[in-house]
């Protein structure tokens, strides 16, 4: 079947954004034909991916090199599917490494194809040279922040600022409903663990978060309830037994409960990523951790990474609102001590929640939803392309 627009996403957060934009596009133009490659979440809009992109759940330079040939093969497969779809506009969502490989192949095969990048690489934090590369292959960029624009202006790329999609993607959760559903009393504290949605994160980050939670629960007993929010892509590994989770932990796998769980938790131990913004929208204070492979980390610190913080609302605030423990500072003891301070101090939790919210307002909270702006722009670009 011929498509008007084709989406490509390669990870869970990209799927969420693609789904939101596709839904809005169909609301605005009910006869629009849309195809997509991505994960299982595309089923929410009635699309089954013709290419399995699950092997792309990798972080790190050297981890990526191990599956380089598989990435290239998937890029070739995705390119052919998109070309065969007959789409006039192709939207490549996030996932810089994979997106740029597909974009290069698409432009080579069909220079007249309109390529749109939905969420650009973090040129303001690492590898500003990617701006020039993006401009070489893409016709339009839908970016998150105003401060990204100066990186692309020298190359004449058309850009539209949409704001942060995580600010409008999660509905307000009902924390009391979640606690009542699982029998968590008002006197008990709920510790939420977000172990990551990539294989490398489950190998490096999740075990440390899980150990910190075990030690916290060992000291606090039944007064602390541990909850693990499970990504559908990582469900098998979460339950494989390779990670020693706190005894009696609740595992929440239903995506529809995500907002309620976040709203009903007192403190979260979070792997760095989009989820930190989602947590902040639900008023949950958090501790953020991350770890890369050591060689990747050395290269990143020496040559690539520019920002002082890794959490977006910390960057927006210019302050470490949520405690961050990255690489050499990423340890069970440090995370446990930070969690103890929040669990023991209601005023401390309220203070962090308030500061997180103020930072979110700087990121666009309260404005027009990002997926609506993106949907409008993609439709207008598609109509323009069709009129040429």
Buried (B, 14 or more C-beta within 10 A) or exposed (E): EEBBBBBBBBBBBBBBBBBBBBBBBBEEBEEBBBBBBBBEBBEBBEBEBBBEBBEBBBBBBEBBEEBEEEBEEBBEBBBBBBBEBEBBBBBBBBBBBBBBBBBBBBBEEBEEBBBBBBBBBBBBBBBBEBBBBBBEBBBBBBBBBEEBBEBBEEEEBEBBBBBBBBBBBBEEBBBEEBBEEBEBEEEBBBBBBBBBBBBBBBBBBBBBBBBBBBBBBEEBEEEBBBBBBBBBBBEEBBBEEEBEBBEEBBBBBEBEBBBBBBBBBBBBBBBBBBBBBBBBBBBBBBBBBBBBBEEBBEBBEEEEBEEEBBBBBBBBBEEEBBBBBBBEEBBBEBBBEBBBBBBEEEEBBEBBBEBBBEBBEEBBBEBEBBBBBBBBBBBEBBEEBEEE
